[in-house]
């Protein structure tokens, strides 16, 4: 019996300051076939964006970041790339008002729910 290929494609931008979480997300996404570009703070990301060094298909942004917060990053990304989906993630289960991002994922949710959400948003 042939096994179904569940490999995906696309470049995911991961913005997460917790090194362990960032690495864990990166490994999970790469295992599913996505390419990943990781950032540990929004300031470095914004600098690279202004220099034209970043291209991505979906952004996965932590809400609580040092310096520039997740909602500020989402706002700046939506202004610059309005058609690219953004998932805001948080350790809290309550979603902030949804106007700067396309999906919300709580760190309390299972990893599979994140992968399903990413798959849905990238297909749009």
C-alpha positions in Angstrom: 0.0 0.0 0.0 1.3 3.4 -1.0 1.6 6.0 1.8 0.0 9.4 1.2 2.6 12.2 0.9 1.7 14.9 3.4 4.6 17.1 2.5 3.7 20.7 2.1 5.5 23.6 0.4 5.9 27.3 1.2 8.1 29.5 3.3 6.9 30.2 6.8 8.2 33.2 8.7 8.4 32.3 12.5 8.7 35.2 14.9 9.1 33.8 18.4 11.5 35.0 21.1 11.6 31.8 23.1 14.5 29.8 21.7 13.0 26.4 22.6 9.6 27.2 21.1 11.1 28.8 18.0 13.2 25.7 17.4 10.3 23.3 18.1 8.0 25.2 15.6 10.8 25.2 13.0 11.3 21.4 13.4 7.6 20.6 13.2 7.1 22.8 10.1 10.2 21.5 8.3 9.1 17.9 9.1 5.9 18.7 7.1 7.9 20.0 4.2 7.8 23.8 4.8 10.8 26.0 4.6 11.2 28.2 7.7 12.8 31.6 8.3 13.1 32.2 12.0 13.4 35.5 13.9 13.7 36.0 17.6 12.5 39.7 17.6 10.5 42.0 15.5 13.2 44.7 15.2 15.5 42.4 13.2 12.6 41.2 11.0 11.6 44.8 10.2 15.2 45.7 9.4 15.5 42.8 7.0 12.1 43.7 5.5 13.1 47.3 4.9 16.3 46.0 3.1 14.3 43.6 1.0 15.9 40.5 2.4 12.7 38.7 3.4 10.1 36.9 1.3 7.5 34.5 2.8 4.2 32.8 2.2 2.8 32.9 5.7 3.9 34.7 8.9 3.6 33.0 12.4 4.0 35.7 15.0 4.1 35.4 18.8 2.0 38.1 20.5 4.4 38.7 23.4 7.8 39.8 22.1 10.4 42.1 23.5 10.6 45.4 21.8 8.1 45.5 19.0 5.1 43.4 20.0 3.3 40.8 17.9 0.3 43.0 17.1 2.6 45.8 15.9 4.4 43.3 13.7 1.1 42.0 12.3 0.0 45.5 11.5 3.3 46.4 9.7 3.2 43.1 7.7 -0.4 43.6 6.7 0.3 47.1 5.4 3.3 45.9 3.4 2.0 42.5 2.3 -1.9 42.6 2.6 -2.4 39.3 0.7 -0.1 37.2 2.8 -1.7 35.4 5.7 -0.6 35.9 9.3 -1.2 33.7 12.3 -0.9 35.3 15.7 0.0 33.0 18.5 -0.2 33.4 22.2 0.2 31.6 25.5 -3.3 32.9 26.4 -6.4 31.3 25.0 -8.3 34.6 24.3 -7.8 36.0 20.8 -7.3 39.8 20.5 -9.6 41.6 18.0 -9.0 40.1 14.6 -8.1 42.9 12.3 -4.4 42.5 11.8 -4.1 38.8 11.3 -5.8 35.9 9.6 -5.7 33.2 12.2 -5.1 32.8 15.9 -3.4 29.9 17.6 -3.0 29.4 21.4 0.1 27.6 22.7 -2.4 25.6 24.7 -3.7 24.0 21.5 -2.2 21.0 19.9 0.5 21.2 17.3 -1.7 19.5 14.8 -4.2 22.3 15.0 -1.4 24.7 14.1 -0.3 22.7 11.1 -4.0 22.4 9.9 -4.4 26.2 10.2 -1.2 26.8 8.3 -2.2 24.4 5.6 -5.6 26.1 5.2 -4.2 29.6 5.0 -1.4 28.8 2.6 -3.9 27.2 0.2 -5.9 30.4 -0.2 
